[in-house]
């Protein structure tokens, strides 16, 4: 990793930590915790139709909250696509949740990173249920519908993979 990339990541990590400290009381009350039943949702898809958590009942599910303007979302988008490719055949459902952007931006992001999985458009309602005070957010839901891992901020490939393995 180059020195500038390390510095950039450290700055992003510090900013995320500062936001977490400031907004921790909000997150603590709104965000699901490990062992909680994942909040239900129904979102419009940018291509038409709806997307709901109920459609994935009984499947290990990875929710990735993102926005096109989010630097860390862009940094880890390739990893999200790679994890989908690696674990989809083993039953992992992956859902991209675009936070408060129009369908064009959501689709452009998904096309840019070759995301083949379902994308939902959140107007902020689902984000509130999932404690979305920053992006990206990663939520890993087991086959019983309970949250296994919840994380605000960028995740390394190995961290994402470990969280996926816990729910498979």
C-alpha positions in Angstrom: 0.0 0.0 0.0 1.4 3.4 -0.9 2.1 6.1 1.7 -0.6 8.4 0.2 -3.1 5.6 0.3 -2.3 4.8 3.9 -2.7 8.5 4.8 -5.9 8.7 2.9 -7.3 5.6 4.7 -6.2 6.9 8.1 -8.0 10.3 7.4 -11.2 8.4 6.4 -10.9 6.2 9.4 -10.4 9.2 11.7 -13.4 11.0 10.2 -15.6 8.0 10.6 -14.5 7.5 14.2 -15.2 11.2 15.0 -18.7 10.9 13.4 -19.3 7.8 15.4 -18.3 9.5 18.7 -20.5 12.4 18.0 -23.5 10.4 16.9 -23.0 7.3 19.0 -26.1 7.8 21.1 -28.2 7.9 17.9 -26.5 4.7 16.5 -26.8 2.9 19.8 -30.6 3.3 19.8 -31.3 2.9 16.0 -28.8 0.5 14.7 -29.4 -3.2 14.9 -27.0 -5.2 17.1 -25.7 -8.7 16.7 -28.5 -11.1 17.6 -31.3 -8.6 16.7 -33.8 -9.5 14.1 -33.0 -7.5 11.0 -35.5 -4.7 10.4 -37.9 -5.5 7.6 -37.8 -3.3 4.5 -39.4 -2.8 1.1 -37.5 -0.6 -1.4 -38.1 0.4 -5.0 -35.6 -1.0 -7.5 -34.1 1.4 -10.0 -35.1 -0.9 -12.8 -38.7 -1.2 -11.5 -40.4 -3.4 -9.0 -39.7 -3.7 -5.3 -37.1 -5.4 -3.2 -37.8 -6.7 0.3 -35.9 -8.5 3.0 -38.8 -11.0 3.1 -37.8 -12.2 -0.4 -34.5 -13.4 1.1 -36.0 -15.2 4.1 -33.9 -18.3 4.9 -30.8 -17.0 3.0 -27.7 -15.5 4.5 -27.8 -11.9 3.3 -25.3 -9.1 3.0 -26.7 -5.6 2.9 -24.2 -2.9 1.6 -25.4 0.7 2.0 -23.7 3.0 -0.4 -23.8 6.3 -2.3 -22.0 7.4 -5.5 -20.4 10.3 -3.7 -19.0 8.2 -0.9 -15.2 7.7 -1.2 -15.0 4.5 1.0 -18.1 3.1 -0.9 -16.2 3.5 -4.1 -13.0 2.1 -2.6 -14.6 -1.1 -1.5 -17.2 -1.6 -4.3 -14.9 -4.0 -6.2 -14.5 -6.2 -3.1 -18.3 -6.3 -2.7 -18.6 -7.5 -6.3 -15.8 -10.1 -5.7 -17.5 -11.4 -2.6 -20.8 -11.8 -4.4 -19.0 -13.7 -7.2 -17.3 -16.0 -4.7 -20.2 -16.7 -2.4 -23.3 -16.4 -4.4 -23.2 -20.0 -5.5 -23.0 -21.0 -1.8 -26.3 -19.2 -1.1 -25.3 -15.7 -0.2 -27.8 -13.0 -1.1 -26.2 -9.6 -1.7 -28.3 -6.4 -1.7 -26.9 -2.9 -2.5 -28.9 -0.2 -0.7 -28.4 3.2 -2.4 -28.9 6.0 0.2 -30.9 9.0 -0.9 -29.8 9.2 -4.5 -31.8 9.0 -7.8 -32.0 5.8 -9.8 -29.5 7.0 -12.4 -26.7 7.5 -9.9 -27.5 4.2 -8.3 -27.4 2.4 -11.6 -24.3 4.2 -12.8 -22.5 3.1 -9.6 -23.6 -0.5 -10.0 -22.6 -0.6 -13.7 -19.2 1.0 -12.9 -18.3 -1.7 -10.5 -20.2 -4.5 -12.4 -22.6 -5.3 -9.5 -24.9 -8.1 -10.7 -27.0 -8.2 -7.6 -30.2 -6.4 -6.6 -30.1 -2.7 -5.8 -32.7 -0.9 -3.7 -33.3 2.9 -3.5 -33.7 4.1 0.0 -35.3 7.5 0.7 -33.7 7.5 4.2 -36.5 5.5 5.9 -34.6 2.2 5.8 -31.4 4.0 6.7 -33.0 5.2 9.9 -34.0 1.7 10.8 -30.4 0.6 10.2 -28.7 3.5 12.0 -27.3 5.0 8.8 -25.5 8.0 10.1 -22.6 7.5 7.7 -21.6 5.3 4.8 -20.8 2.7 3.9 -22.7 0.4 6.2 -22.4 -3.4 6.1 -25.0 -5.6 7.6 -24.6 -9.4 7.5 -27.9 -11.3 8.3 -27.9 -15.0 9.0 -30.4 -17.6 7.7 -32.7 -17.0 10.7 -33.0 -13.3 9.9 -30.8 -12.1 12.7 -28.0 -9.6 12.4 -24.6 -11.4 12.7 -22.3 -8.4 12.0 -23.1 -4.7 11.7 -20.4 -2.2 10.7 -20.3 1.5 9.8 -17.3 2.4 7.6 -15.0 0.8 5.1 -14.1 -2.8 5.6 -11.1 -4.7 4.3 -11.6 -7.6 2.0 -10.7 -10.1 4.8 -13.1 -8.5 7.2 -16.0 -8.8 4.7 -15.1 -12.4 4.0 -14.9 -13.3 7.7 -18.4 -11.8 8.2 -19.8 -13.7 5.2 -18.3 -17.0 6.5 -20.1 -16.5 9.8 -23.5 -16.4 8.1 -23.0 -19.2 5.6 
